[in-house]
Amino acid sequence: MMNATSPASARRADLLAAGAATVTVVLWASAFVSIRSAGAGVSVILCKSPGFIGC
Protein backbone atom coordinates (compact mmCIF):
# COMPACT_ATOMS: atom_id res chain seq x y z
CA MET A 1 0.00 0.00 0.00
CA MET A 2 1.46 3.33 -1.05
CA ASN A 3 1.22 6.35 1.21
CA ALA A 4 -0.03 9.36 -0.75
CA THR A 5 1.04 12.64 0.83
CA SER A 6 0.52 16.08 -0.58
CA PRO A 7 3.46 18.39 -1.18
CA ALA A 8 2.09 20.74 1.49
CA SER A 9 2.07 18.07 4.18
CA ALA A 10 5.55 16.91 3.16
CA ARG A 11 6.81 20.49 3.43
CA ARG A 12 5.12 20.85 6.82
CA ALA A 13 6.82 17.68 8.04
CA ASP A 14 10.20 18.97 6.82
CA LEU A 15 9.67 22.30 8.59
CA LEU A 16 8.65 20.56 11.81
CA ALA A 17 11.74 18.35 11.68
CA ALA A 18 14.00 21.35 11.06
CA GLY A 19 12.32 23.25 13.90
CA ALA A 20 12.72 20.31 16.28
CA ALA A 21 16.41 20.01 15.38
CA THR A 22 16.94 23.74 15.92
CA VAL A 23 15.22 23.70 19.31
CA THR A 24 17.28 20.67 20.35
CA VAL A 25 20.57 22.32 19.40
CA VAL A 26 19.66 25.57 21.18
CA LEU A 27 18.62 23.74 24.36
CA TRP A 28 21.80 21.61 24.38
CA ALA A 29 23.93 24.72 23.87
CA SER A 30 22.25 26.62 26.68
CA ALA A 31 22.58 23.62 29.00
CA PHE A 32 26.28 23.37 28.16
CA VAL A 33 26.84 27.05 28.94
CA SER A 34 24.83 26.79 32.18
CA ILE A 35 26.67 23.70 33.40
CA ARG A 36 30.03 25.22 32.53
CA SER A 37 29.14 28.42 34.36
CA ALA A 38 27.86 26.54 37.41
CA GLY A 39 30.96 24.33 37.37
CA ALA A 40 33.23 27.34 37.73
CA GLY A 41 31.35 28.45 40.84
CA VAL A 42 31.19 24.98 42.34
CA SER A 43 34.91 24.39 41.84
CA VAL A 44 35.72 27.54 43.83
CA ILE A 45 33.51 26.33 46.69
CA LEU A 46 34.97 22.81 46.61
CA CYS A 47 38.56 24.07 46.50
CA LYS A 48 37.97 26.04 49.69
CA SER A 49 36.60 23.02 51.54
CA PRO A 50 39.09 21.16 53.73
CA GLY A 51 40.25 17.80 52.48
CA PHE A 52 39.28 18.32 48.85
CA ILE A 53 41.98 17.08 46.50
CA GLY A 54 42.19 18.18 42.88
CA CYS A 55 42.32 21.98 42.82
N, CA, C, O and CB atoms as a CASP TS submission, in Angstrom:
PFRMAT TS
TARGET T0000
AUTHOR 0000-0000-0000
METHOD Language model
MODEL 1
PARENT N/A
ATOM      1  N   MET     1       0.841  -1.176   0.000  1.00  0.00           N
ATOM      2  CA  MET     1       0.000   0.000   0.000  1.00  0.00           C
ATOM      3  C   MET     1       0.892   1.248   0.000  1.00  0.00           C
ATOM      4  O   MET     1       1.789   1.378   0.833  1.00  0.00           O
ATOM      5  CB  MET     1      -0.960  -0.006   1.223  1.00  0.00           C
ATOM      6  N   MET     2       0.643   2.136  -0.918  1.00  0.00           N
ATOM      7  CA  MET     2       1.459   3.334  -1.052  1.00  0.00           C
ATOM      8  C   MET     2       0.837   4.482  -0.267  1.00  0.00           C
ATOM      9  O   MET     2      -0.377   4.683  -0.293  1.00  0.00           O
ATOM     10  CB  MET     2       1.621   3.718  -2.532  1.00  0.00           C
ATOM     11  N   ASN     3       1.684   5.228   0.428  1.00  0.00           N
ATOM     12  CA  ASN     3       1.223   6.354   1.212  1.00  0.00           C
ATOM     13  C   ASN     3       1.240   7.601   0.341  1.00  0.00           C
ATOM     14  O   ASN     3       2.304   8.043  -0.092  1.00  0.00           O
ATOM     15  CB  ASN     3       2.093   6.544   2.473  1.00  0.00           C
ATOM     16  N   ALA     4       0.072   8.170   0.082  1.00  0.00           N
ATOM     17  CA  ALA     4      -0.025   9.364  -0.752  1.00  0.00           C
ATOM     18  C   ALA     4      -0.048  10.593   0.150  1.00  0.00           C
ATOM     19  O   ALA     4      -0.993  10.795   0.913  1.00  0.00           O
ATOM     20  CB  ALA     4      -1.294   9.315  -1.661  1.00  0.00           C
ATOM     21  N   THR     5       0.991  11.404   0.057  1.00  0.00           N
ATOM     22  CA  THR     5       1.036  12.643   0.827  1.00  0.00           C
ATOM     23  C   THR     5       1.106  13.813  -0.126  1.00  0.00           C
ATOM     24  O   THR     5       1.714  13.732  -1.194  1.00  0.00           O
ATOM     25  CB  THR     5       2.237  12.657   1.800  1.00  0.00           C
ATOM     26  N   SER     6       0.485  14.890   0.269  1.00  0.00           N
ATOM     27  CA  SER     6       0.517  16.081  -0.578  1.00  0.00           C
ATOM     28  C   SER     6       1.835  16.815  -0.369  1.00  0.00           C
ATOM     29  O   SER     6       2.485  16.653   0.664  1.00  0.00           O
ATOM     30  CB  SER     6      -0.685  17.015  -0.271  1.00  0.00           C
ATOM     31  N   PRO     7       2.224  17.615  -1.342  1.00  0.00           N
ATOM     32  CA  PRO     7       3.462  18.391  -1.179  1.00  0.00           C
ATOM     33  C   PRO     7       3.404  19.328   0.027  1.00  0.00           C
ATOM     34  O   PRO     7       4.427  19.583   0.662  1.00  0.00           O
ATOM     35  CB  PRO     7       3.740  19.201  -2.442  1.00  0.00           C
ATOM     36  N   ALA     8       2.224  19.838   0.343  1.00  0.00           N
ATOM     37  CA  ALA     8       2.088  20.745   1.488  1.00  0.00           C
ATOM     38  C   ALA     8       2.355  20.013   2.796  1.00  0.00           C
ATOM     39  O   ALA     8       3.021  20.552   3.680  1.00  0.00           O
ATOM     40  CB  ALA     8       0.687  21.375   1.514  1.00  0.00           C
ATOM     41  N   SER     9       1.848  18.801   2.932  1.00  0.00           N
ATOM     42  CA  SER     9       2.074  18.066   4.178  1.00  0.00           C
ATOM     43  C   SER     9       3.523  17.586   4.280  1.00  0.00           C
ATOM     44  O   SER     9       4.073  17.493   5.378  1.00  0.00           O
ATOM     45  CB  SER     9       1.114  16.870   4.272  1.00  0.00           C
ATOM     46  N   ALA    10       4.134  17.285   3.142  1.00  0.00           N
ATOM     47  CA  ALA    10       5.548  16.910   3.157  1.00  0.00           C
ATOM     48  C   ALA    10       6.407  18.102   3.562  1.00  0.00           C
ATOM     49  O   ALA    10       7.363  17.952   4.323  1.00  0.00           O
ATOM     50  CB  ALA    10       5.985  16.377   1.777  1.00  0.00           C
ATOM     51  N   ARG    11       6.070  19.279   3.056  1.00  0.00           N
ATOM     52  CA  ARG    11       6.814  20.492   3.428  1.00  0.00           C
ATOM     53  C   ARG    11       6.617  20.796   4.907  1.00  0.00           C
ATOM     54  O   ARG    11       7.559  21.198   5.590  1.00  0.00           O
ATOM     55  CB  ARG    11       6.365  21.702   2.569  1.00  0.00           C
ATOM     56  N   ARG    12       5.400  20.607   5.404  1.00  0.00           N
ATOM     57  CA  ARG    12       5.124  20.850   6.824  1.00  0.00           C
ATOM     58  C   ARG    12       5.950  19.904   7.688  1.00  0.00           C
ATOM     59  O   ARG    12       6.502  20.315   8.709  1.00  0.00           O
ATOM     60  CB  ARG    12       3.615  20.676   7.128  1.00  0.00           C
ATOM     61  N   ALA    13       6.036  18.654   7.287  1.00  0.00           N
ATOM     62  CA  ALA    13       6.820  17.681   8.042  1.00  0.00           C
ATOM     63  C   ALA    13       8.302  18.062   8.036  1.00  0.00           C
ATOM     64  O   ALA    13       8.980  17.933   9.056  1.00  0.00           O
ATOM     65  CB  ALA    13       6.628  16.269   7.460  1.00  0.00           C
ATOM     66  N   ASP    14       8.799  18.524   6.902  1.00  0.00           N
ATOM     67  CA  ASP    14      10.198  18.968   6.824  1.00  0.00           C
ATOM     68  C   ASP    14      10.451  20.175   7.726  1.00  0.00           C
ATOM     69  O   ASP    14      11.477  20.244   8.404  1.00  0.00           O
ATOM     70  CB  ASP    14      10.566  19.315   5.372  1.00  0.00           C
ATOM     71  N   LEU    15       9.521  21.118   7.734  1.00  0.00           N
ATOM     72  CA  LEU    15       9.673  22.299   8.585  1.00  0.00           C
ATOM     73  C   LEU    15       9.610  21.927  10.067  1.00  0.00           C
ATOM     74  O   LEU    15      10.356  22.476  10.878  1.00  0.00           O
ATOM     75  CB  LEU    15       8.589  23.334   8.258  1.00  0.00           C
ATOM     76  N   LEU    16       8.736  21.010  10.416  1.00  0.00           N
ATOM     77  CA  LEU    16       8.646  20.564  11.811  1.00  0.00           C
ATOM     78  C   LEU    16       9.934  19.859  12.243  1.00  0.00           C
ATOM     79  O   LEU    16      10.410  20.053  13.362  1.00  0.00           O
ATOM     80  CB  LEU    16       7.437  19.622  11.998  1.00  0.00           C
ATOM     81  N   ALA    17      10.489  19.048  11.358  1.00  0.00           N
ATOM     82  CA  ALA    17      11.737  18.353  11.680  1.00  0.00           C
ATOM     83  C   ALA    17      12.885  19.352  11.844  1.00  0.00           C
ATOM     84  O   ALA    17      13.695  19.225  12.762  1.00  0.00           O
ATOM     85  CB  ALA    17      12.079  17.321  10.584  1.00  0.00           C
ATOM     86  N   ALA    18      12.952  20.336  10.960  1.00  0.00           N
ATOM     87  CA  ALA    18      13.996  21.353  11.065  1.00  0.00           C
ATOM     88  C   ALA    18      13.821  22.185  12.333  1.00  0.00           C
ATOM     89  O   ALA    18      14.804  22.531  12.988  1.00  0.00           O
ATOM     90  CB  ALA    18      13.982  22.263   9.829  1.00  0.00           C
ATOM     91  N   GLY    19      12.589  22.503  12.678  1.00  0.00           N
ATOM     92  CA  GLY    19      12.317  23.250  13.903  1.00  0.00           C
ATOM     93  C   GLY    19      12.697  22.454  15.137  1.00  0.00           C
ATOM     94  O   GLY    19      13.280  22.997  16.076  1.00  0.00           O
ATOM     95  N   ALA    20      12.371  21.167  15.140  1.00  0.00           N
ATOM     96  CA  ALA    20      12.723  20.313  16.277  1.00  0.00           C
ATOM     97  C   ALA    20      14.236  20.204  16.432  1.00  0.00           C
ATOM     98  O   ALA    20      14.748  20.231  17.551  1.00  0.00           O
ATOM     99  CB  ALA    20      12.110  18.917  16.110  1.00  0.00           C
ATOM    100  N   ALA    21      14.949  20.082  15.326  1.00  0.00           N
ATOM    101  CA  ALA    21      16.407  20.006  15.378  1.00  0.00           C
ATOM    102  C   ALA    21      16.994  21.318  15.899  1.00  0.00           C
ATOM    103  O   ALA    21      17.937  21.301  16.690  1.00  0.00           O
ATOM    104  CB  ALA    21      16.981  19.679  13.986  1.00  0.00           C
ATOM    105  N   THR    22      16.454  22.436  15.468  1.00  0.00           N
ATOM    106  CA  THR    22      16.941  23.743  15.919  1.00  0.00           C
ATOM    107  C   THR    22      16.713  23.924  17.410  1.00  0.00           C
ATOM    108  O   THR    22      17.609  24.369  18.126  1.00  0.00           O
ATOM    109  CB  THR    22      16.253  24.870  15.145  1.00  0.00           C
ATOM    110  N   VAL    23      15.526  23.583  17.880  1.00  0.00           N
ATOM    111  CA  VAL    23      15.220  23.698  19.309  1.00  0.00           C
ATOM    112  C   VAL    23      16.152  22.804  20.120  1.00  0.00           C
ATOM    113  O   VAL    23      16.642  23.213  21.173  1.00  0.00           O
ATOM    114  CB  VAL    23      13.742  23.326  19.586  1.00  0.00           C
ATOM    115  N   THR    24      16.396  21.599  19.643  1.00  0.00           N
ATOM    116  CA  THR    24      17.278  20.673  20.346  1.00  0.00           C
ATOM    117  C   THR    24      18.690  21.239  20.467  1.00  0.00           C
ATOM    118  O   THR    24      19.290  21.191  21.541  1.00  0.00           O
ATOM    119  CB  THR    24      17.313  19.326  19.627  1.00  0.00           C
ATOM    120  N   VAL    25      19.214  21.766  19.382  1.00  0.00           N
ATOM    121  CA  VAL    25      20.569  22.321  19.398  1.00  0.00           C
ATOM    122  C   VAL    25      20.651  23.520  20.343  1.00  0.00           C
ATOM    123  O   VAL    25      21.615  23.648  21.098  1.00  0.00           O
ATOM    124  CB  VAL    25      21.000  22.734  17.975  1.00  0.00           C
ATOM    125  N   VAL    26      19.656  24.388  20.307  1.00  0.00           N
ATOM    126  CA  VAL    26      19.658  25.571  21.176  1.00  0.00           C
ATOM    127  C   VAL    26      19.581  25.157  22.645  1.00  0.00           C
ATOM    128  O   VAL    26      20.291  25.720  23.478  1.00  0.00           O
ATOM    129  CB  VAL    26      18.479  26.506  20.823  1.00  0.00           C
ATOM    130  N   LEU    27      18.737  24.190  22.973  1.00  0.00           N
ATOM    131  CA  LEU    27      18.622  23.744  24.364  1.00  0.00           C
ATOM    132  C   LEU    27      19.904  23.068  24.840  1.00  0.00           C
ATOM    133  O   LEU    27      20.336  23.306  25.968  1.00  0.00           O
ATOM    134  CB  LEU    27      17.440  22.785  24.519  1.00  0.00           C
ATOM    135  N   TRP    28      20.523  22.232  24.007  1.00  0.00           N
ATOM    136  CA  TRP    28      21.799  21.609  24.383  1.00  0.00           C
ATOM    137  C   TRP    28      22.868  22.668  24.606  1.00  0.00           C
ATOM    138  O   TRP    28      23.639  22.578  25.562  1.00  0.00           O
ATOM    139  CB  TRP    28      22.259  20.615  23.301  1.00  0.00           C
ATOM    140  N   ALA    29      22.924  23.668  23.735  1.00  0.00           N
ATOM    141  CA  ALA    29      23.932  24.716  23.867  1.00  0.00           C
ATOM    142  C   ALA    29      23.726  25.507  25.157  1.00  0.00           C
ATOM    143  O   ALA    29      24.689  25.802  25.864  1.00  0.00           O
ATOM    144  CB  ALA    29      23.889  25.657  22.655  1.00  0.00           C
ATOM    145  N   SER    30      22.489  25.845  25.460  1.00  0.00           N
ATOM    146  CA  SER    30      22.248  26.618  26.683  1.00  0.00           C
ATOM    147  C   SER    30      22.544  25.779  27.918  1.00  0.00           C
ATOM    148  O   SER    30      23.034  26.308  28.915  1.00  0.00           O
ATOM    149  CB  SER    30      20.798  27.126  26.725  1.00  0.00           C
ATOM    150  N   ALA    31      22.256  24.488  27.870  1.00  0.00           N
ATOM    151  CA  ALA    31      22.584  23.616  29.000  1.00  0.00           C
ATOM    152  C   ALA    31      24.095  23.527  29.180  1.00  0.00           C
ATOM    153  O   ALA    31      24.587  23.545  30.309  1.00  0.00           O
ATOM    154  CB  ALA    31      21.987  22.209  28.793  1.00  0.00           C
ATOM    155  N   PHE    32      24.823  23.431  28.090  1.00  0.00           N
ATOM    156  CA  PHE    32      26.277  23.367  28.161  1.00  0.00           C
ATOM    157  C   PHE    32      26.845  24.624  28.815  1.00  0.00           C
ATOM    158  O   PHE    32      27.704  24.539  29.692  1.00  0.00           O
ATOM    159  CB  PHE    32      26.874  23.183  26.760  1.00  0.00           C
ATOM    160  N   VAL    33      26.363  25.785  28.388  1.00  0.00           N
ATOM    161  CA  VAL    33      26.835  27.048  28.941  1.00  0.00           C
ATOM    162  C   VAL    33      26.470  27.141  30.428  1.00  0.00           C
ATOM    163  O   VAL    33      27.286  27.580  31.239  1.00  0.00           O
ATOM    164  CB  VAL    33      26.237  28.242  28.157  1.00  0.00           C
ATOM    165  N   SER    34      25.265  26.735  30.782  1.00  0.00           N
ATOM    166  CA  SER    34      24.829  26.789  32.180  1.00  0.00           C
ATOM    167  C   SER    34      25.657  25.870  33.064  1.00  0.00           C
ATOM    168  O   SER    34      26.077  26.266  34.151  1.00  0.00           O
ATOM    169  CB  SER    34      23.357  26.418  32.289  1.00  0.00           C
ATOM    170  N   ILE    35      25.890  24.658  32.610  1.00  0.00           N
ATOM    171  CA  ILE    35      26.667  23.701  33.396  1.00  0.00           C
ATOM    172  C   ILE    35      28.106  24.182  33.538  1.00  0.00           C
ATOM    173  O   ILE    35      28.700  24.072  34.610  1.00  0.00           O
ATOM    174  CB  ILE    35      26.630  22.303  32.745  1.00  0.00           C
ATOM    175  N   ARG    36      28.659  24.710  32.466  1.00  0.00           N
ATOM    176  CA  ARG    36      30.030  25.223  32.535  1.00  0.00           C
ATOM    177  C   ARG    36      30.134  26.399  33.498  1.00  0.00           C
ATOM    178  O   ARG    36      31.096  26.501  34.260  1.00  0.00           O
ATOM    179  CB  ARG    36      30.512  25.644  31.144  1.00  0.00           C
ATOM    180  N   SER    37      29.154  27.274  33.461  1.00  0.00           N
ATOM    181  CA  SER    37      29.139  28.424  34.358  1.00  0.00           C
ATOM    182  C   SER    37      28.970  27.979  35.810  1.00  0.00           C
ATOM    183  O   SER    37      29.656  28.487  36.696  1.00  0.00           O
ATOM    184  CB  SER    37      28.017  29.393  33.966  1.00  0.00           C
ATOM    185  N   ALA    38      28.074  27.046  36.055  1.00  0.00           N
ATOM    186  CA  ALA    38      27.864  26.542  37.415  1.00  0.00           C
ATOM    187  C   ALA    38      29.095  25.794  37.895  1.00  0.00           C
ATOM    188  O   ALA    38      29.436  25.862  39.075  1.00  0.00           O
ATOM    189  CB  ALA    38      26.628  25.627  37.475  1.00  0.00           C
ATOM    190  N   GLY    39      29.763  25.084  37.003  1.00  0.00           N
ATOM    191  CA  GLY    39      30.956  24.331  37.372  1.00  0.00           C
ATOM    192  C   GLY    39      32.066  25.227  37.872  1.00  0.00           C
ATOM    193  O   GLY    39      32.803  24.853  38.785  1.00  0.00           O
ATOM    194  N   ALA    40      32.196  26.404  37.288  1.00  0.00           N
ATOM    195  CA  ALA    40      33.230  27.344  37.733  1.00  0.00           C
ATOM    196  C   ALA    40      32.955  27.790  39.161  1.00  0.00           C
ATOM    197  O   ALA    40      33.883  27.900  39.962  1.00  0.00           O
ATOM    198  CB  ALA    40      33.298  28.568  36.796  1.00  0.00           C
ATOM    199  N   GLY    41      31.707  28.046  39.487  1.00  0.00           N
ATOM    200  CA  GLY    41      31.350  28.454  40.840  1.00  0.00           C
ATOM    201  C   GLY    41      31.490  27.329  41.843  1.00  0.00           C
ATOM    202  O   GLY    41      31.935  27.548  42.970  1.00  0.00           O
ATOM    203  N   VAL    42      31.117  26.131  41.442  1.00  0.00           N
ATOM    204  CA  VAL    42      31.195  24.979  42.339  1.00  0.00           C
ATOM    205  C   VAL    42      32.658  24.629  42.614  1.00  0.00           C
ATOM    206  O   VAL    42      33.001  24.253  43.735  1.00  0.00           O
ATOM    207  CB  VAL    42      30.450  23.762  41.734  1.00  0.00           C
ATOM    208  N   SER    43      33.515  24.749  41.611  1.00  0.00           N
ATOM    209  CA  SER    43      34.915  24.388  41.836  1.00  0.00           C
ATOM    210  C   SER    43      35.574  25.323  42.843  1.00  0.00           C
ATOM    211  O   SER    43      36.437  24.895  43.610  1.00  0.00           O
ATOM    212  CB  SER    43      35.687  24.412  40.518  1.00  0.00           C
ATOM    213  N   VAL    44      35.177  26.601  42.850  1.00  0.00           N
ATOM    214  CA  VAL    44      35.720  27.538  43.830  1.00  0.00           C
ATOM    215  C   VAL    44      35.284  27.131  45.235  1.00  0.00           C
ATOM    216  O   VAL    44      36.085  27.164  46.169  1.00  0.00           O
ATOM    217  CB  VAL    44      35.264  28.984  43.518  1.00  0.00           C
ATOM    218  N   ILE    45      34.030  26.750  45.385  1.00  0.00           N
ATOM    219  CA  ILE    45      33.508  26.328  46.690  1.00  0.00           C
ATOM    220  C   ILE    45      34.205  25.049  47.143  1.00  0.00           C
ATOM    221  O   ILE    45      34.604  24.939  48.302  1.00  0.00           O
ATOM    222  CB  ILE    45      31.973  26.113  46.625  1.00  0.00           C
ATOM    223  N   LEU    46      34.352  24.086  46.241  1.00  0.00           N
ATOM    224  CA  LEU    46      34.974  22.814  46.607  1.00  0.00           C
ATOM    225  C   LEU    46      36.447  22.989  46.947  1.00  0.00           C
ATOM    226  O   LEU    46      36.954  22.322  47.849  1.00  0.00           O
ATOM    227  CB  LEU    46      34.820  21.805  45.476  1.00  0.00           C
ATOM    228  N   CYS    47      37.135  23.866  46.245  1.00  0.00           N
ATOM    229  CA  CYS    47      38.563  24.065  46.503  1.00  0.00           C
ATOM    230  C   CYS    47      38.811  24.691  47.870  1.00  0.00           C
ATOM    231  O   CYS    47      39.882  24.514  48.450  1.00  0.00           O
ATOM    232  CB  CYS    47      39.176  24.940  45.417  1.00  0.00           C
ATOM    233  N   LYS    48      37.832  25.418  48.383  1.00  0.00           N
ATOM    234  CA  LYS    48      37.966  26.043  49.691  1.00  0.00           C
ATOM    235  C   LYS    48      37.628  25.065  50.830  1.00  0.00           C
ATOM    236  O   LYS    48      37.948  25.318  51.991  1.00  0.00           O
ATOM    237  CB  LYS    48      37.064  27.273  49.772  1.00  0.00           C
ATOM    238  N   SER    49      36.981  23.953  50.482  1.00  0.00           N
ATOM    239  CA  SER    49      36.597  23.024  51.542  1.00  0.00           C
ATOM    240  C   SER    49      37.815  22.189  51.958  1.00  0.00           C
ATOM    241  O   SER    49      38.627  21.806  51.116  1.00  0.00           O
ATOM    242  CB  SER    49      35.431  22.102  51.073  1.00  0.00           C
ATOM    243  N   PRO    50      37.933  21.913  53.255  1.00  0.00           N
ATOM    244  CA  PRO    50      39.094  21.160  53.727  1.00  0.00           C
ATOM    245  C   PRO    50      39.047  19.700  53.248  1.00  0.00           C
ATOM    246  O   PRO    50      37.987  19.074  53.233  1.00  0.00           O
ATOM    247  CB  PRO    50      39.167  21.211  55.262  1.00  0.00           C
ATOM    248  N   GLY    51      40.161  19.199  52.877  1.00  0.00           N
ATOM    249  CA  GLY    51      40.247  17.800  52.483  1.00  0.00           C
ATOM    250  C   GLY    51      39.931  17.520  51.028  1.00  0.00           C
ATOM    251  O   GLY    51      39.998  16.370  50.596  1.00  0.00           O
ATOM    252  N   PHE    52      39.588  18.543  50.264  1.00  0.00           N
ATOM    253  CA  PHE    52      39.281  18.321  48.849  1.00  0.00           C
ATOM    254  C   PHE    52      40.559  18.306  48.058  1.00  0.00           C
ATOM    255  O   PHE    52      41.358  19.239  48.133  1.00  0.00           O
ATOM    256  CB  PHE    52      38.325  19.401  48.305  1.00  0.00           C
ATOM    257  N   ILE    53      40.761  17.240  47.291  1.00  0.00           N
ATOM    258  CA  ILE    53      41.980  17.084  46.497  1.00  0.00           C
ATOM    259  C   ILE    53      41.612  17.283  45.033  1.00  0.00           C
ATOM    260  O   ILE    53      40.597  16.762  44.570  1.00  0.00           O
ATOM    261  CB  ILE    53      42.646  15.677  46.731  1.00  0.00           C
ATOM    262  N   GLY    54      42.425  18.027  44.310  1.00  0.00           N
ATOM    263  CA  GLY    54      42.194  18.177  42.880  1.00  0.00           C
ATOM    264  C   GLY    54      42.089  19.597  42.410  1.00  0.00           C
ATOM    265  O   GLY    54      41.716  19.829  41.260  1.00  0.00           O
ATOM    266  N   CYS    55      42.401  20.559  43.247  1.00  0.00           N
ATOM    267  CA  CYS    55      42.316  21.978  42.825  1.00  0.00           C
ATOM    268  C   CYS    55      43.642  22.445  42.282  1.00  0.00           C
ATOM    269  O   CYS    55      43.772  23.601  41.879  1.00  0.00           O
ATOM    270  CB  CYS    55      41.884  22.884  43.997  1.00  0.00           C
TER
END
